[in-house]
Amino acid sequence: MKEKKEKKDKKKNSEVMWYVKVSIMTFILSMLFSYISGNGVSNLSMIPALLILAIVIFAGVVADFVGMAVTIANENEFHAKATKKVKGSKDSIQLIRNAPKVANICSDVIGDICGVLSGAISALITVKITDQFGLSFDIQFIVSAAVAAITVSGKAVGKVIATNNATKVVHTVGIIVNKFKRNK
């Protein structure tokens, strides 16, 4: 009985530590990326700034659908592949076994940071547009609404892709994780 309680307490402490770690990681990454994008984008011309905005939106959408796919995918589909030593299969199993954490990092940490960054970058782009074209009215609400619409519709499409292709998505991510492990 005592062992069960100790195991339960250890798991609870591990979860609390995860919450603390992810909070600190999000704070640091958000601050870092906000600083880099704010200073970097403000010094760029319009086309590169728009390109960076598109990349940030795309990264948020992809991260969100990877997080979704990991929560949906079936671990059993990867066991046969793992026994046949198909690259990325064991990493895919680990992703699925850690689905809550992977989904939290992908959908919440990366996705939310990308959302904040896209808002900040769109504000900087709005200033550039206003200055460049000598506009006397604020178009921030239009640019922000466009960025939000693109992000939300991209995530909606991503969720359909993740739902219909969870195994393929997770396996692709597993292969990428596997390649990064080999390079270390």
Summary of the structure (lengths in Angstrom):
residues: 184
radius of gyration: 20.2
end to end distance: 42.3
largest distance: 73.6
contacts: 556
relative contact order: 0.15
helix: 89%
strand: 0%
